């Protein structure tokens, strides 16, 4: 049966349908095959793309924008079609080339797993590091004082006859970007080579390290560090120029000593000492904090709103989550909107308030052209709306990067996870698209008012006076239209479900294109965009390290439509209920699929995976394991997901359907071991409804106490059913099976567990399990088909207990 037809009963891991569905463009290849040619092909395409990007950059560097000296003549543009094409090639192919080269060589490392693979991996890492260091040559104009310490205008003097904005700023920011992008990537790759060559990674594969355990994150140090970094970044934005065109040492030093004022007479008569960032009739004004004659911190209202939001969020959540009562308060459901917790609703209100104040400043108060006319700001109304919406789009773009990070320390601080906060990424993403479209439409109205519409939509160079020499306008136009199609169109539910891999890689490509373009195009974009971008990039570096770590496949067994995959990982430390992304090059070099950890027995981690159709990736995995066993290459990127704080509860009820038992099994086994070992742990009950007989033997560790874990194939239903008392939670059996498939009756465990036939009545069973327990100390954890999860949620909400459901769909 095809996967879409099985969608109601086969939910097994997070994002399962989103990432396992058959995609014609990236369908899993038939095997056996030699995937080494695919990796070499990826590397070759990466090298070609890098070459095209280098050629494009050389074309762009020939533009007059980089060589013109002195004042500009009327009608001067600085670039033409040929040099602009070079810029476009560099923007598109540089990140693609680096990404494909890394993907190819990392897959080669996993498959070869020998010195030759390490040499290739280390060579690419060394090239990345060397090229990144060369980027500092272009960035020397800014980095001679490390960018943020250029605070003495007498020491840093502008070169006579040159305009810093005529290419110097572009070369500086490009060189700095190359350095801070490629050098960390190269160092992570060289670290992996060093770990493998010294044998340290092999020692980390010891069975004693392969276990699922809950390690409570000490939030305060992380929160304090994030708070300090955010505050320091805010201070930097108070004196560094808002536009990269002025990122030369002399311009940074000059800007640092300027005073903000609302006195336009001072701005006209003493331009070297004063600036007018707001209009005279603004509702809020920039305040000065004079540190010295060389450093005047200009506390722009927009920056105050944005960074105060981040600091308030960090501080408030850290204080509330410091206590058990506070953590439970954040998880309570809103009385009016039961689909949201109080924590989620509070976050939404705080975010909306910040964005509203942020937008009001840009639309009403800001002096965009920094003119000294105290009667009119010199802007047409559509242009003011366009600029304000553009700044709003940048703020939203930055915010949506935070939930897009899988291993961000912010998830630990806020008590969230990637899959549970992906809805925030979606909402902010659609908000960003709407603000971007509004920005474009408003500027098209401006074109119409100047008589250049529709010619200037894609004109190179543009004709309108306000953008004649601004190469970023046609560049942002092209990349934005691509983003609208790649992200807006392919993110629609029917399209994304049918062509997930196409959506995913177009999503990534559009981001790689739009990120540098936004930083070039929008004044002050770096101030708001770089914090979110930095969190995302650090997350990518962690994922590079973990996905390239040594993985040893211990066993791979196929039974019917299920696979049990056990492995050891050199850098993995997971908790019950978490999951990881898996890549098997023999099936696909590009596809990564998420699976929950179901156990960590016998010194290794285990996944239980169900095939979602013959043509799906999981279907091909079943065939591959049936023929090759454990002779396959494996890469694991994780762990992902929330670390659940079970000690906040006295009773935990796990409700699982089918293969949705995987995360529940890990939690159940962990809590049972804790109670058997005398540790303080909540009472745990697993309610598991299952149809497929092949899955029952694979979960025999659930009812094993260390003895025989085999399953008798001829045991009868009557010999397995036991009576049980249902008065209190402690007297109930901790594991209850609900068999809904006829074929399941012949493969039941020879253990005294409670077995029933027919569908589970979640409301009745949860109520019996909870008994007289205090609802404030009960957690219901559900994973399975949508109908089962919905009934468990309704029961939990009616009983007033905490509820958590695993997220399956993007």
Secondary structure by P-SEA (a helix, b strand, c coil): ccccccccccccccccccccccccccccccccccaaaaaaaaaaaaaaaaaaaaaaaaaaaaccccccccccccccccccaaaaaaaaaaaccaaaaaaaaaaaaaaaaaaaccaaaaaaaaaaaaaaaaaaaaaaaaaccccccccccccccccccccccccccccaaaaaaaaaaaaaccaaaaaaaaaaaaaaaacccccccccccbbbbbbbbccaaaaaaaaaaaaaaaaaaaccccccccccaaaaaaaaaccccccaaaaacccccccccccccccbbbbbbcccccbbbbccaaaaaaaaaaaaaaaaaaaaaccaaaaaaaaccccccccccaaaaaaaaaaaaaaaaaaaaaacccccccccccccccccaaaaaaaaaaaaaaaaaaaaaaacccccccccccccccccaaaaaaaaaaaaaaaaaaaaaaaaaaaaaaccccccccccccccccccccaaaaaaaaaaaaaaaaccccccaaaaaacaaaaaaaaaaaaaaaaaaaaacccccccccaaaaaaaaaaaaaaaaaaacccccccccccccbbbbbbccccccccccbbbbbbbccccccbbbbbccccccccbbbbbbbbcccccaaaaaaaaaacccccbbbbbccccccccccccccbbbbbbccccaaaaaaaaaaaaaaaaacccccbbbbbbbbccccccccccccccccccccccccccccccbbbbbcccccccccbbbbbcccccccccccccccccccccaaaaaaaaaacccccccbbbbbbccaaaaaaaaaaaaaabbbbbbbbccc
